Amino acid sequence: MTADLEVDAREAEAAARGDAGKRAYVQRIFSEIAPRYDLLNHLLSFNIDKRWRARAIAQLGIERAPDGHWLDLCAGTLDVGAQLADTPGFRGRIIGADFAEPMLRAGHGKGGGRIAPVVADALELPLADQSVDGAIVAFGIRNVANLDAGLSEVFRVLKPGASFVILEFSTPRSAIVRAGYHAYFHHLLPFIGGLVSGHRTAYAYLPRSVQHFPVEEALAARFTQAGFARVRWESLTLGVAAMHVGERPASPRVQGTP
C-alpha cells in the first residue's frame, strides 16, 4: 500500500509540474471525485468560494449582452454557471465546457435550463471564432495542460470587447498568513479531502498544482502575451485566491503584441 501511495504521489507531483501526462491525470482524478466534489468544495473553502465566484461574475459585464452566449470554462459541476444563471438581469445561455464528463453529470439540473453542458477540452473548444460574449473559469485554469494555449483558445472564441475572468487559488504573500495557509492547504486539506472523497491523492494534487502555478504578476503577463487588453488582477481573502480580468480588444489586433 505504501508503494502505491508513493506512485500516486509521484503522479500528482508530475501533473502539478505540467508534465506530459497532466491532461490524462487531471481528467481521471476529477472524474473519480465527481460524486463528492460539491460537498468538499464548499466544506474545504468554508463556503467562501461562493463569495469569490460572485465577485468574479460581477467582472464579466453581463449588462453588455444579457441575452448573449457565455462560456463557463473547466465548468466542473456547473456551480459557476448556476450562479451566473441566477444573476439578476441575466437572460442568456451558458456553455459549460469540461473534459471530465462525470463532473458535468454531477451538476445536472443546475442553472434552470440556461446551461448547455459540453464535454470538451479547454484547448480545443467546439465553438466558432468570436462567438461568446464573455468567459469565466473558476479554480480550473491551473489544471489545463498548456496555459498559454488555453488563454489563446479563449481569446479566439471571445467577441471583441468581451471579458475573460479567471478565479484561482494563489499563495499569500504575508509570511504569517502563508504559514497558516500551508499548514491547512498541504496537510489538513489533503487528509479531509482524501477521507471524504475516498481518493488518496486528488486533494494532494491541489496544493501542488497551486505551488507550480504562475504568481499573479506572471499570470497577468501571460494574459497580455495572449492578446488581452486592460489586464488587471486583485488578491482575495488575504491572498488565498486571486482574480484576473482581461478583455479581447474591440479593435483588430495581432495576438502577442502589447
N, C-alpha and C positions, 0 to 999 in steps of 0.2 A: 504493500500500500504506500509506503514511504517513497519507493522508487517511482510509482505512478504519479504521486503528488509533485515530485521533483520534475518529472517530464512535463506535467501540466504547467508548472510554474515557469519552466523554460519557454514553453509555447506562448504563455501570456506575455512574458518579457519581450520575446521576439516580435510579437504582434504589436505591442506598445511602441517598439522602436521603429515600426514600419517596414519590417522585413517582407520578403516576397509572399509569405503565407498569410499576411494580415487579413486580406479580404475573406478567405475561407474560414479563418479562425473567428473573426467577428460575426460572420453570418451564422456560424454554428452555435456559438455561445448565446447569442441573443435569441436564436430560435429555441434553445433549450430552456432559457429562463423566462420566456414569454408569459407563462401562466401566472407567475408571481411578480412580474415586473412592476405593475402599477402599485401594488401594495408596498413593495420595497422602495420604490422611488419616493413615495410620499413619506414613508416611515423614516428612511435614512436621511432625508433632507429636512425633516421636521416640518414638512408642508411649505417651506419657504419657496420651493420650486414654483408653486402657483403664482406667487407674487412676482418672481423673476420673469415668468412667461408673460404675465400681464404687462410688465414694463417693456418687454421685447415687442409684443404685439402692438403696443402704442406707437412704436417707431416705424411700423410698416407703412403708415399713411393710407389706411383703407378708405379714407374720405375721398381720395383721388378717383377710386373706382369701386364703390361699394357693391356694385353688381358684377365685378370682374372675376377673373380666374387667378387664384393664389396658390403658391406651392409651399407645402409643408415637407421639407426635405429630411431624410432619415427619420421618417414620421413615427416609427415605433408603434406604440399602441394608440396613436392618434390623439393624445392629450392636448397637444398644441393646437391641432386642427379644431378640436372640440371647443377649446377656449376662444379661438378666433371666431368660430361659427356663432358663439354666444355673445360676441362683442356688439353692443348697441349700434345700430345703423348698418351692420354688415348683412348684405343680401346676396353675396356672391357664392362661388363654388370653390372648393379647396381640393387640390390634388395632393393626396397623402402618399408620398413615394418612399418605399423602403424595400431593401432586398431580402429581408427576413420575413417571409410570408406569415409564420406563426405570430409574429408581433402584430401585424395588421389584423389578423384574425382575432387576436385578444382584444382589439379595440373595436370590434364590430358593433355597430349600433350607435357609436358616438357621433355627435355633430348634427343630429336631427335631419339626416339626409343631405346635408350640404357637402359631405366629404366623399370623394371618389378615391378609394384605396387603389394603389397601383404598385405591383411588385416590380421594382426597378432599381438598378444600381445608380448611385449618385453620379457616377462618371459617364453614364450613358442613359440620359433621361429620354423617354419616348415622347418628347414634346418638340414642337416646332420652334424655330428661331423667333425670339421676341414675341412669345405667346402668353406670358404670365405678367400680371400686374404687380407682383411682389413675391418675395420668397423669405422663408424663415427656417432656421434649423436650430433646435434646442438640444444640447448635450449629445450631438451626433457627429459633428464635423470632424472631431478628432478620430473617429472610427473609419473615416474614408481612407481608402488605400493610398490615394495620391491627393494631397491637399490642394496643390496648385491646379491640377486637372479638375478637381471638384469645383473650385472657385470659377474657373473658366467656363465650366459647363453651366453653372448657374447664370453667369454673365450672358451666355449665349441665349438662354430662354427668357431672360427678362426684357420687358419692353423698355424703350428709352424713358428715363426719368423714374423708373421703378427702383425700389429699395430691396436690399438683401440684408437681413438681420441674423447675426449669429449670437446665440447664447451658449456659453460654455464654461465649464469649471476652469479655475485658474489657481495659482499658488499665491497666497497672501504675501505681501512684501514685508509686513511688520514681523520681526523676529518672534515677538511674544505670541501673536496670533498664529504664526506659522508653526510654532511648536505644538500648540493645541490641535491645530488642523492636521498635522502629520500624525499625531497620536491617534486621532479619530479615523482619519482617512486611510492610513496604512495598517492599522491594527484592528480597531473595533468594527469599522465598516465591513472589511472582508470577512470577519468572523460572523457577524449578524447576517450579512448577505448570503454567505455560504450555508448557514444554518437554515434560514428560511427558504431559500431557493433550491437547496439540495445540490447546488453546483459548486464544486470545490474551488474553482479559480476565476469564475466570471467576475466576482467582485474584488479579486486581487488584480485583475487586468485594469480595472477602473483607475486606481491611483497611479499605476504605472503609465497608463496612457496620458494622463494629465501631466505627469512629470516630463514626458517626452514631447508634449505639445508646445508650439511656439508661445512665448510670452506675449503680452498684449501688444507691445510696440512692434514686435516681429510679425504678428498676425496682421496688424494694420498695414504694414509694408507689403505683405503678400496680397492683400486686398487691392492696393494701389497698382501693384505689378500686373494683376489680372485685368486691369482696366477700369476699376471702380473709382468714382469721384466722391468728393465730400466724405471721405472716410473718417470715422470718429469712433471712440470707444470710451467706456466707463466701467469702473470696478463696482461690484455689488457685494453687499454684506461683508465688509472688511476684506475684500479681495478674494473671497471664496469662489466667486464667479465673475465673469466679465461679459459685457455686451458690446459687440461691434456692429456698426452700420455702415454700409456703402451704397452708392447709387450708380446705376448704369447712366452715363451721361445722356442728356436729352438730345445733344447734337452728335453727329457722326464722329467717331474717334477710333483710333487704332489701338488695339489692346497692347498693354505693356508700356505705353507712353505715359509720362507724368501729366 
